[in-house]
Amino acid sequence: MIEVYRRIKDIRERIKKLKQEEKTIGFVPTMGYLHEGHLSLVRKSVKENDVTVVSIFVNPTQFGPGEDFSSYPRDFERDKELLEKENASIIFNPSAEEMYEGDYKTYVVIEELDEFLCGRRRKNHFKGVMTVVLKLFNIVQPDVSYFGQKDAQQAIIITKMVKDLNIPTKIKVLPIVREKDGLAMSSRNKYLNEDERKNALCLYHAVKEAEKMFEKGERDTKTIKDKMFEVIHSYDGVKIDYIEIVDLKTLKSISKIKDKALCALAVYIGKARLIDNTILGGSFEDLGS
Ligand code: AMP
């Protein structure tokens, strides 16, 4: 039976015991409503570690005003069943009050890297993400932590935080898991109605177009981005937040791709804000995390 902890002091005790037994701990932080993307991280962790801890916590501090914190899909019992099938060992499912007790005051911020891509529109989003991830690292004390390339900026920022703050966990970033037709899996896909679901394919097609152009030798980012805008505009009911090609380390826009770059986009479709990305000319291993 998978173990479920809701209190920090209880999971701490369990972790202490595991450390005494010299078990290696793999950690997968999530907001729940699990899909194959999450499960790919869990599978990898189960394979590589003695014990896998999965956190399920819809973190209020990473949602801005008017965002979908209260409507974010939740189904703990289903998540628990899925994790049990994958042989995860422990679920950490704290309440918001447990994580942000009383007069909460301490946050983690990163310079510059939170100003671009998703950070431009979602003010304070990465401050909330970094804060909760550092708190979870302190509670779970994982040897290895698993993140998805789906949230590329998050993975880059967490990798940098771990390096800058000497946090003793290794970060592994795994590829984007997609539906059969190419749509990147996301808990937020649940918001899409039938028509919106069809139009959501615009993200994948734009990403594919960028990859094709890059493979054919195109290195001018404006030419690639113009084509991506064209692809997106050929779909109905899609509002573009951003389409960017940026340096993998600084996240700043570049005009020419030298060897590799992160190509990322975000769009609004109905109630959903969806993201996708690809690394042109490389992979996440190039981050050297
Ligand atoms: P979330 O529950 O959305 O906070 O995601 C938890 C973790 O799962 C993050 O590291 C995400 O990047 C990762 N993830 C979400 N969707 C996917 C996907 N389609 N493929 C791979 N990883 C994913």
Residues whose N, C-alpha, C, O or C-beta is under 5 A from the ligand:
A	BS01	AMP	P29 T30 M31 G32 G37 H38 Y146 F147 G148 Q149 K150 D151 L174 P175 I176 V177 A184 M185 S186
